[in-house]
Amino acid sequence: MTQNYSKEFLINNHLIGQGQPPFLVAEISANHNGSIERAFQTILAAKDSGANAVKIQSYTPDTMTIKSSSTDFIINEGLWSGRTLYDLYSDAYTPFEWHKPLFEFGSQHNITIFSSPFDETALEILESLNCPAYKIASFELIDFKLVDAVSKCGKPMIMSTGMASLDEIGDALEVVKKNGINNVVLLHCVSSYPTPLSEVNLEFMRVIKNEFDIAIGLSDHTIDNSVAVTAAAMGAVVIEKHFTISRSDGGVDSDFSVEPKEFSDLVKEIKKTKMIIGNGNPLRSEAEINNRKYRRSLYFTKSMKKGEKITEKHIKSIRPGFGLSTKYYESLIGKTIDRNVEKGDRVLMGDVEK
């Protein structure tokens, strides 16, 4: 059975779908740097920068991994090379006791807060806070037990596809489909931090859209705004960027996070891009319609008496456009004029014999 995914749906009061402005998500992740006050400040900065929503991550070190220094648990490349997984998540996590104050703060300041849960413990807390939507992180897309639990909540789902094959994406969607969830967006994502522009491969976003006939978006780990702007032009309905007050303050995710000015510029560029693309309406603009009078049409270039035959020397396609359409030129040649005309008169529909 083919799943019919929603073309439009709501997250809080935001309409998500093709033809709508992209839903712009500022991902705080670890950029609170261990301070709830900084988290509050980051939420406000995201709102002021034009974000539609702020996303947090819901886990603890113990729900993500175990405390071990064996080789399997040590990161050996990238930004966090040499750290154990447990140590990394100890620095990065958003404590569960912060969740209620963060959600309340978002409500007070009219900015949507939602989260990526990483296990059912986190999901239970988020449900108690009436989290309006859920994000499945790229690394959790193949955790079908988690995907199943999240989809049973009946909320809109945004699912990142970093590292996943089309088969793995399809398998995750099968779990979602089993629970009757239609309000789903798949985000193209490259799980590389930060992502080099040469590895972005935005065309894969369209591949996902065509393969699953589903709304698509982008989880962007580049600093360059051009990737997200291009994604918006290609039909992304959700765009997520990691967000920080200041990269210079450091933090686990700061190297691939944008600052308020950069996010604000992104909002402006996307708005401009969507305006340029338009809606595909075949009706011409009022300005264009007004300028039609300067197009070519048929005019008499010689005076004629009623009963004369029209030849090529009598009519011509010239500007302006008040005369008969130029498509009638050939059919008029050899016809008899039904009235006296002067040079410069418009050719009219009733000028020739019936």
Phi, psi and omega in degrees: 000131179280133178277130176262101182279148183296139175277333176216144173200167184257140162241112194053236181260012183263123178276122182255128177160168179300137182092345176265155173301143179302142175282111188261118186249125173264113181272113179284318181050236183268009188282009168282345179054034175083009183236123178293328177297319177294324177299315177301314181298323181292320177300314179296318179296322178295316178299313181296335179275354176105008178293143173277336183204158173242134178247137174247177176239138187242102178195172167233165178305324184284341176270352181260324188198190174242160180279104183209143177252014177290161188307321183299334187257009178253129178283131187245012178200167175081196185301326188252023182304134177094347181269151172279155178301317182297319179295317179299311183290335175294326177282327194266338193288156175258109186306142180301327182290347175279340192300312181299311178300324180292316178295319178295321179296317178299317179297316180298328184254014173057046174229130182293132173244132169217182191212162166260108174279146182246356172197176186288337174297313178297320182298320179298317178296315182295322177296323179294339179261007180056047176305127190281345180198164179229144175250130171264118181290155182306317184291340181260000184300331181266004174272082189293335175296317178292315180302320179296314181297318180294315183292335177291346178285342176079012182267159171303145183235135173244124188236121177277146188243017180304135178076347189275144170279167176299323179296318180293322176297316179298321179296317179296320179293329176298320178296316179297316181299321180302330181262010171073024181271122179254339184273084187227138171236132173261128179260123168296138184206139171248114185277068177222133196232106351284164182273124173296144181302327182293346182253003187295315175052055183299336180300336179295336176300318178290325177301315178299315181301314182288325182293321188245359181049061189219156176295143184233161179203196185221131165255110195255121179253017172267162173272332184291124180290344184297331180294311181293322178296317178296320178300319178299319179294333182269004174107012178295130180259346174226134176229126182243131176230138172292138192229136177220154175295320181201125177295330183293343178284352180077189183127160186302319186252008190296328185295337179239030179245146178266154178266168184307315180298320180293320179293318178300318177297322178299315179303315181295317182293321179293318178300316179295318180298315180295325178295318180296318181294321180071197184244007178077008180298125182289346179290133182284156181291161180300321179297319179293316180301319179297327182278355178300334181294346179261004174283173179284149171206179185269130177229153172283128178256358172221148175289147182221152174259150177307134178099346177287153176271138180282130174239177181296341180277350184267329182232154182207150173274109181221169169275147010272195190250027183274346182276189180293149180303144181295344180293345181268001186306304184299322183288343180274334182297127181092351178279160181265133180285139185261003180205164173284136179228156176249154173306131181096354175288148173290143167281128182245161184301326184266019186280344185242166179302148181292000000 
